[in-house]
Amino acid sequence: MIEVKNILVIQTAFIGDAILASSLLEKLHSYFPNASISILVRKGNESIYVGHPFLKEVLIWNKQENKIKNLFGILSQIRKNKYDHVINCHRYASSGFLTGFSGAKHSAGYKENPLSFLFNFNIKHKIGDGSHETERYNQLIEDFTDTKVFKPKLYPSAADLETVKPFQSTPYICMAPASVWFTKQLPVEKWIELCDKINTNSTIYFLGAPGDKELCEQIKERSKHKDIKILAGQLSLLQSATLMKGAKMNYVNDSAPLHLASSVNAPVTAFFTSTVPAFGFGPLSDNSKTLGVERLECRPCGLHGYKACPLGHFKCGHLMHLSSVGNE
């Protein structure tokens, strides 16, 4: 039996991936309540784990400045912490380097990682076989736990609850219209159509990063709905999750807000334009729904999305039917 006292989970990809990695923290704490658990994330993602009750430490790798120097700095810190377990959810060489040379008694990761030969345990990362990414994460610890999969979960603080309280006095809907990738974002016209369908007794809150404010203003200006408030850039990720939890419905793209909703079991409708839920990144909330344009020969056109439609028409966005949503 492998000794489990000091564990490090590595997920240095984007924010949605870091949120999904919380599913491992849930399971590891459940199975090994006395173990010290830490997580390594890229700089910018650490805010989701502020005050997390199961974490001893959040390690941060700054990829944007002095990337290689900081990588060696993180490795030094990992080795100093003497983890007996390192679980790598990332499939790239940098995280493989940290895992392989961590000094841990046991290390696990995916075969697709160029340095997987340095791990004690590795498995194939299979996309498109119907499994969810949280299931694929769980396979990394099946050798010393079991096949049970836990849902991702984040822990907003009492202060986060107080911050969003003023926005919860009346029924409301949350929308997160932006995405890093153009082909993963529902077109502006569709967001306007959706806003116009929302019951006038419900407030619509637009969520997102500071850079999403211009898009939100464009939608608000063209919508007929008279009670739209833009909160993009005003709330932290945990505060946004708190607000989403109390919403009648949350409308999101296949992007980070989708996973934010899952982390607090908030009701969510997710629009999949160029991607598909079968990739394994769909919502996990009890009340969840996905929409996409079926029977398009060009869909899906890629796993992560593009800055523009490869064929120039973006039918997966423009042909999206909204007749079944927006009745709140």
C-alpha positions as semicolon CSV with decimal commas, in nm:
position;residue;x (nm);y (nm);z (nm)
1;M;0,000;0,000;0,000
2;I;0,139;0,341;-0,099
3;E;0,185;0,581;0,191
4;V;-0,029;0,891;0,144
5;K;0,071;1,181;0,367
6;N;0,184;1,469;0,149
7;I;0,024;1,516;-0,194
8;L;0,073;1,764;-0,478
9;V;-0,176;1,802;-0,766
10;I;-0,042;1,981;-1,075
11;Q;-0,270;2,159;-1,323
12;T;-0,102;2,456;-1,489
13;A;-0,339;2,486;-1,786
14;F;-0,624;2,738;-1,817
15;I;-0,874;2,838;-1,549
16;G;-1,142;2,585;-1,649
17;D;-0,891;2,301;-1,617
18;A;-0,780;2,431;-1,278
19;I;-1,143;2,435;-1,161
20;L;-1,199;2,076;-1,277
21;A;-0,886;1,967;-1,088
22;S;-1,074;2,047;-0,767
23;S;-1,254;1,716;-0,819
24;L;-0,928;1,542;-0,724
25;L;-0,894;1,753;-0,412
26;E;-1,244;1,643;-0,307
27;K;-1,166;1,277;-0,351
28;L;-0,817;1,283;-0,203
29;H;-0,942;1,460;0,109
30;S;-1,232;1,216;0,141
31;Y;-1,004;0,913;0,120
32;F;-0,708;1,058;0,310
33;P;-0,848;1,321;0,550
34;N;-0,522;1,353;0,743
35;A;-0,302;1,403;0,437
36;S;-0,154;1,741;0,349
37;I;-0,273;1,840;0,000
38;S;-0,127;2,117;-0,219
39;I;-0,197;2,226;-0,574
40;L;0,019;2,394;-0,839
41;V;-0,153;2,631;-1,082
42;R;-0,039;2,895;-1,329
43;K;-0,028;3,255;-1,208
44;G;-0,373;3,410;-1,243
45;N;-0,563;3,097;-1,144
46;E;-0,472;3,094;-0,775
47;S;-0,772;3,307;-0,672
48;I;-1,015;3,017;-0,709
49;Y;-0,837;2,836;-0,427
50;V;-0,824;3,121;-0,175
51;G;-0,942;2,983;0,159
52;H;-0,994;2,629;0,023
53;P;-1,049;2,412;0,333
54;F;-0,860;2,106;0,206
55;L;-0,544;2,276;0,084
56;K;-0,227;2,322;0,281
57;E;-0,065;2,535;0,010
58;V;-0,127;2,679;-0,338
59;L;0,191;2,688;-0,546
60;I;0,200;2,938;-0,833
61;W;0,406;2,917;-1,150
62;N;0,442;3,247;-1,336
63;K;0,455;3,147;-1,704
64;Q;0,441;3,501;-1,837
65;E;0,768;3,634;-1,696
66;N;1,101;3,450;-1,671
67;K;0,921;3,126;-1,749
68;I;1,222;2,892;-1,736
69;K;1,377;3,056;-1,432
70;N;1,046;3,035;-1,248
71;L;1,005;2,671;-1,357
72;F;1,330;2,578;-1,186
73;G;1,226;2,783;-0,884
74;I;0,902;2,586;-0,857
75;L;1,093;2,258;-0,894
76;S;1,320;2,359;-0,607
77;Q;1,015;2,434;-0,392
78;I;0,851;2,102;-0,484
79;R;1,163;1,904;-0,395
80;K;1,198;2,094;-0,068
81;N;0,838;2,003;0,027
82;K;0,918;1,630;-0,009
83;Y;0,585;1,513;-0,151
84;D;0,525;1,140;-0,138
85;H;0,265;1,177;-0,415
86;V;0,264;1,403;-0,723
87;I;-0,042;1,385;-0,951
88;N;0,004;1,561;-1,287
89;C;-0,317;1,652;-1,472
90;H;-0,126;1,838;-1,745
91;R;0,008;1,677;-2,062
92;Y;0,298;1,906;-2,151
93;A;0,672;1,881;-2,099
94;S;0,699;2,156;-1,836
95;S;0,468;1,980;-1,592
96;G;0,631;1,648;-1,684
97;F;0,966;1,796;-1,586
98;L;0,827;1,905;-1,248
99;T;0,668;1,565;-1,191
100;G;0,957;1,350;-1,309
101;F;1,218;1,533;-1,103
102;S;0,995;1,608;-0,802
103;G;1,164;1,349;-0,583
104;A;0,823;1,206;-0,494
105;K;0,794;0,841;-0,394
106;H;0,507;0,802;-0,640
107;S;0,422;1,012;-0,946
108;A;0,138;0,985;-1,195
109;G;0,048;1,148;-1,525
110;Y;-0,063;1,089;-1,882
111;K;0,126;0,888;-2,141
112;E;0,095;1,182;-2,381
113;N;0,332;1,382;-2,162
114;P;0,677;1,377;-2,330
115;L;0,838;1,292;-1,995
116;S;0,587;1,028;-1,885
117;F;0,864;0,768;-1,882
118;L;0,982;0,932;-1,560
119;F;0,648;0,868;-1,385
120;N;0,572;0,564;-1,170
121;F;0,218;0,540;-1,309
122;N;0,074;0,670;-1,636
123;I;-0,240;0,624;-1,842
124;K;-0,366;0,737;-2,183
125;H;-0,570;1,056;-2,196
126;K;-0,861;0,964;-2,422
127;I;-1,079;1,245;-2,559
128;G;-1,401;1,157;-2,741
129;D;-1,476;0,825;-2,574
130;G;-1,769;0,970;-2,378
131;S;-1,579;1,022;-2,053
132;H;-1,568;1,354;-1,872
133;E;-1,236;1,525;-1,796
134;T;-1,297;1,467;-1,424
135;E;-1,316;1,093;-1,498
136;R;-0,985;1,116;-1,682
137;Y;-0,833;1,297;-1,385
138;N;-0,965;1,029;-1,153
139;Q;-0,788;0,759;-1,353
140;L;-0,460;0,911;-1,234
141;I;-0,534;0,804;-0,876
142;E;-0,730;0,484;-0,937
143;D;-0,423;0,275;-0,859
144;F;-0,440;0,376;-0,491
145;T;-0,809;0,470;-0,454
146;D;-1,094;0,337;-0,671
147;T;-1,309;0,427;-0,972
148;K;-1,549;0,662;-0,789
149;V;-1,546;1,012;-0,943
150;F;-1,605;1,327;-0,739
151;K;-1,744;1,650;-0,884
152;P;-1,538;1,970;-0,884
153;K;-1,614;2,203;-0,596
154;L;-1,498;2,549;-0,496
155;Y;-1,552;2,727;-0,166
156;P;-1,658;3,094;-0,177
157;S;-1,608;3,271;0,155
158;A;-1,857;3,449;0,380
159;A;-1,713;3,774;0,245
160;D;-1,792;3,660;-0,110
161;L;-2,151;3,595;-0,003
162;E;-2,177;3,945;0,144
163;T;-2,033;4,103;-0,170
164;V;-2,298;3,957;-0,402
165;K;-2,589;3,988;-0,160
166;P;-2,700;4,331;-0,291
167;F;-2,746;4,177;-0,637
168;Q;-2,976;3,902;-0,511
169;S;-3,276;4,099;-0,385
170;T;-3,482;4,015;-0,697
171;P;-3,491;3,716;-0,938
172;Y;-3,199;3,720;-1,180
173;I;-3,022;3,547;-1,469
174;C;-2,647;3,539;-1,524
175;M;-2,482;3,540;-1,866
176;A;-2,114;3,507;-1,953
177;P;-2,106;3,595;-2,325
178;A;-1,729;3,606;-2,385
179;S;-1,469;3,341;-2,463
180;V;-1,098;3,347;-2,538
181;W;-1,177;3,177;-2,871
182;F;-1,410;3,329;-3,129
183;T;-1,542;2,991;-3,244
184;K;-1,637;2,893;-2,887
185;Q;-1,842;3,208;-2,836
186;L;-2,209;3,240;-2,922
187;P;-2,249;3,530;-3,171
188;V;-2,353;3,870;-3,041
189;E;-2,685;3,851;-3,227
190;K;-2,772;3,531;-3,042
191;W;-2,694;3,682;-2,704
192;I;-2,919;3,975;-2,792
193;E;-3,194;3,733;-2,896
194;L;-3,155;3,547;-2,567
195;C;-3,170;3,866;-2,358
196;D;-3,490;3,968;-2,535
197;K;-3,647;3,634;-2,441
198;I;-3,580;3,669;-2,069
199;N;-3,877;3,759;-1,848
200;T;-3,882;4,134;-1,782
201;N;-3,922;4,063;-1,408
202;S;-3,572;3,911;-1,403
203;T;-3,251;4,110;-1,390
204;I;-2,977;4,000;-1,628
205;Y;-2,621;4,014;-1,496
206;F;-2,331;3,996;-1,740
207;L;-2,025;3,829;-1,591
208;G;-1,668;3,811;-1,718
209;A;-1,322;3,960;-1,707
210;P;-1,247;4,334;-1,739
211;G;-1,169;4,283;-2,108
212;D;-1,521;4,145;-2,168
213;K;-1,694;4,469;-2,070
214;E;-1,701;4,611;-2,424
215;L;-1,878;4,301;-2,559
216;C;-2,130;4,315;-2,274
217;E;-2,202;4,681;-2,342
218;Q;-2,259;4,607;-2,708
219;I;-2,517;4,340;-2,624
220;K;-2,688;4,555;-2,361
221;E;-2,714;4,852;-2,596
222;R;-2,887;4,648;-2,866
223;S;-3,114;4,442;-2,639
224;K;-3,476;4,531;-2,565
225;H;-3,447;4,399;-2,209
226;K;-3,456;4,697;-1,974
227;D;-3,283;4,549;-1,669
228;I;-2,932;4,444;-1,771
229;K;-2,639;4,514;-1,541
230;I;-2,276;4,463;-1,639
231;L;-2,061;4,311;-1,365
232;A;-1,774;4,203;-1,592
233;G;-1,450;4,292;-1,418
234;Q;-1,622;4,380;-1,091
235;L;-1,642;4,039;-0,924
236;S;-1,375;3,782;-0,844
237;L;-1,416;3,429;-0,976
238;L;-1,542;3,304;-0,640
239;Q;-1,784;3,597;-0,613
240;S;-1,908;3,523;-0,964
241;A;-1,960;3,160;-0,866
242;T;-2,158;3,271;-0,562
243;L;-2,383;3,490;-0,776
244;M;-2,430;3,209;-1,030
245;K;-2,539;2,968;-0,758
246;G;-2,842;3,183;-0,673
247;A;-2,943;3,253;-1,033
248;K;-3,258;3,115;-1,194
249;M;-3,031;3,013;-1,483
250;N;-2,678;3,077;-1,604
251;Y;-2,602;3,097;-1,976
252;V;-2,243;3,028;-2,077
253;N;-2,018;2,922;-2,364
254;D;-1,793;2,618;-2,359
255;S;-1,547;2,808;-2,142
256;A;-1,442;2,871;-1,781
257;P;-1,781;3,003;-1,652
258;L;-1,932;2,665;-1,743
259;H;-1,696;2,494;-1,497
260;L;-1,745;2,772;-1,244
261;A;-2,117;2,686;-1,247
262;S;-2,039;2,316;-1,201
263;S;-1,814;2,395;-0,902
264;V;-2,109;2,534;-0,701
265;N;-2,380;2,314;-0,860
266;A;-2,544;2,619;-1,018
267;P;-2,814;2,577;-1,287
268;V;-2,651;2,619;-1,627
269;T;-2,721;2,612;-1,999
270;A;-2,404;2,580;-2,205
271;F;-2,372;2,668;-2,572
272;F;-2,135;2,445;-2,768
273;T;-2,060;2,604;-3,102
274;S;-1,746;2,462;-3,267
275;T;-1,685;2,208;-2,989
276;V;-1,902;1,925;-2,854
277;P;-1,983;1,794;-2,503
278;A;-1,846;1,454;-2,611
279;F;-1,496;1,596;-2,567
280;G;-1,562;1,565;-2,193
281;F;-1,593;1,925;-2,078
282;G;-1,970;1,953;-2,037
283;P;-2,152;2,087;-1,729
284;L;-2,184;1,871;-1,416
285;S;-2,454;2,063;-1,228
286;D;-2,770;1,875;-1,135
287;N;-2,970;2,125;-1,342
288;S;-2,776;2,153;-1,666
289;K;-2,838;2,160;-2,039
290;T;-2,621;2,181;-2,350
291;L;-2,717;2,325;-2,687
292;G;-2,542;2,291;-3,021
293;V;-2,613;2,274;-3,394
294;E;-2,635;1,907;-3,486
295;R;-2,555;1,741;-3,821
296;L;-2,297;1,997;-3,931
297;E;-2,025;1,817;-4,124
298;C;-1,763;2,066;-4,007
299;R;-1,850;2,034;-3,636
300;P;-1,646;1,985;-3,428
301;C;-1,362;2,162;-3,606
302;G;-1,117;2,140;-3,318
303;L;-1,072;2,075;-2,949
304;H;-0,990;2,427;-2,831
305;G;-1,148;2,664;-3,082
306;Y;-1,008;2,920;-3,327
307;K;-0,980;3,297;-3,362
308;A;-1,203;3,269;-3,671
309;C;-1,418;3,004;-3,837
310;P;-1,185;2,793;-4,058
311;L;-1,454;2,786;-4,330
312;G;-1,562;3,147;-4,290
313;H;-1,933;3,090;-4,222
314;F;-1,951;3,006;-3,848
315;K;-2,276;2,814;-3,894
316;C;-2,231;2,639;-3,558
317;G;-2,295;2,978;-3,398
318;H;-2,533;3,153;-3,635
319;L;-2,766;2,852;-3,670
320;M;-2,801;2,793;-3,295
321;H;-3,173;2,759;-3,205
322;L;-3,277;2,929;-2,880
323;S;-3,643;2,830;-2,883
324;S;-3,599;2,596;-2,586
325;V;-3,426;2,846;-2,357
326;G;-3,471;3,196;-2,217
327;N;-3,815;3,151;-2,061
328;E;-3,710;3,239;-1,707
